[in-house]
Amino acid sequence: MENQAVQEFHVTYFDADCGRARSEVFDTLEDAERFACRHCHGEDSWAVVDAVTVERVQIAA
């Protein structure tokens, strides 16, 4: 069994259509920032990008 630390990027944002905070997960910072920018278009809109390190376990066959 081999552990690998992988970084993924979580975007938490306000969805004005439903009035709730939501989140999405991306593999690259560029994709996360692009998504966040698309959701910051109005006065009440906001988005936060967090880098998260995740331990992935790979089991040898």
Secondary structure, 3 states (H helix, E strand, C coil): CEEEEEEEEEEEEEECCCCEEEEEEECCHHHHHHHHHHCCCCCCCCEEEEEEEEEEEECCC
